[in-house]
Amino acid sequence: MKIAISGLNATDNPAPGLGVAKSLKGYELIGFSYDVNEPANYLDVFSKKYLMPFPTLGIEELENRLKDIEKKEGKIDLIIPCLDAELPLYIKYQDRLKNLGIKTFLPNLESFELRNKNKLAKLSQELGLKYPKTYEIASIKEITDLLREDKLKFPFMVKGNYYKAYKANNLEEAIEYFYTISNEWGFPILLQEMVSGEEINLVGLGDGKGNLVGAVSMKKLTTTSLGKIWSGITINNPKLLEIAQKFIKATKWKGPFELECMSDANEVYMIEINPRFPAWIYFATEVGVNLAQMLVKLANGEKIEANLNFPIGKMYVRFTDEVVVDFDEFKKLMMSKEL
């Protein structure tokens, strides 16, 4: 079986692709990359790597690229997209990919949009979950208005609807982050009250029928400057599992997801729902819940047994590594768009 995986970045802001690939040893894996500088382009976990057109170019460019790759590579059986920015394209055109003989295992567009950051407050309310006060804005004036009306106090989070989140301690920082995010990712910008407590996350897999078929939860111990996990520990948090099951049942979510929550002594607050595997997905595999492999089996129409059991107190530690390759590989990938 030939599986294509995207999200090959592996820097201090890692994408999930490498962890998904490490979870699928034994399959023939192809890497889909958007940048020649993505480190996993130069690792041997993939039999071949291809540069892909940016999702903003649309379905025709994607289809043409896939057809071109299949002429050289043979049939691609399954694509596992791992980046937020590409998911709307893959989700919207699942049927067109199916007509090419390529499987995916993704939610429908309605479910996907329900967990957008600018709609998560409504979904949380419908599910009976706590959610921090969040305001959707498109101008600096709206920031000052919210502060003047005492609806928001420092510090608060400045977030993009897809990527990036910064803690603003004063107006100068809030304005800087507003422009940083909007210049890169556009609007809306979200302002969210800070919630104190421990950051806890859950990675899970929904079968599209309202069932949570696999999950692992953990607590972040240390993070990078961008808030990405550097070390963490598996935990047993019944409330977090309940939130995941409510989300899956209400949306009939199909595919991978990650819950990002904050927990204090009394409450668990929903912060984000990511519509894909997180970069720490290999942690789940190593503690006995191989969600990537379960996804492959579900995509193939196989029946699987739910797996919500994992050992508590297992620690995850991310580390940096180096790889040395010929510069010719970099040039080849840049010129021919394949390696």
Buried (B, 14 or more C-beta within 10 A) or exposed (E): BBBBBBBBBBEEBBBBBBBBBBBBEEBBBBBBBBEBBBBBBBBEBBEBBBBBBEBEEEBEBBBEBBEEBBEEBEEBBBBBBBBBBBBBBBBBBBEEBEEEEBBBBBBBEEBBBBBBBBEBBEBBEEBEBBBBEBBBBEEBEBBEBBBEEEEBEEEBBBBBBBBBBBBBEEEEBBBBBBEBBBEEBEBBBBBBBBBEBBBBBBBBBBBBEBBBBBBBBBBBBEEEEEBBBBBBBBBEBEEBBBBBBBBBBBBBBBBBBBBBBBBEEEEBBBBBBBBBBBBBBBBBBBBEBBBBBBBBBBBEEEEBEEBBEBEEEBEBEBEEEEEEEEEEBBEBBEEEBBB
